[in-house]
C-alpha cells in the first residue's frame, strides 16, 4: 500500500462519515473516473446552489426557514468543495 499522502481522497465518505481513499496509480481506472465524475457533479451543484442562494438573499421577502435551508445546503456544498480541493491539492506535483 502506498503512503497516506499518495492516496487519493475520494469525494464521498464511508458509513460512519470517515474519509475514503483510493490506492491506485491508474488515473484512467474505473474508480478514478467515477471519483472524477462525482467531483464534477459536486462542483456543478455547488455552482448552481450559489446562484440560487444569491437569488434568495436578494429577495427581501425571504423567510427565516428558507434562509436556514439555504444555509444548510451551502454547508453541505462547502464540505464537498473543500473535499474536492483537498483531494486535488494533494495530487499536485510538489516543486523540487
Secondary structure, 3 states (H helix, E strand, C coil): CCCHHHCEEEEEECCCCCEEEECCCCCCCHHHHHHHHHHHHHHHHHHHHHHHHHHHHHCCCCCHHHHHHHHHHHHHHHHHHHHHHHHHHHCCCCCC
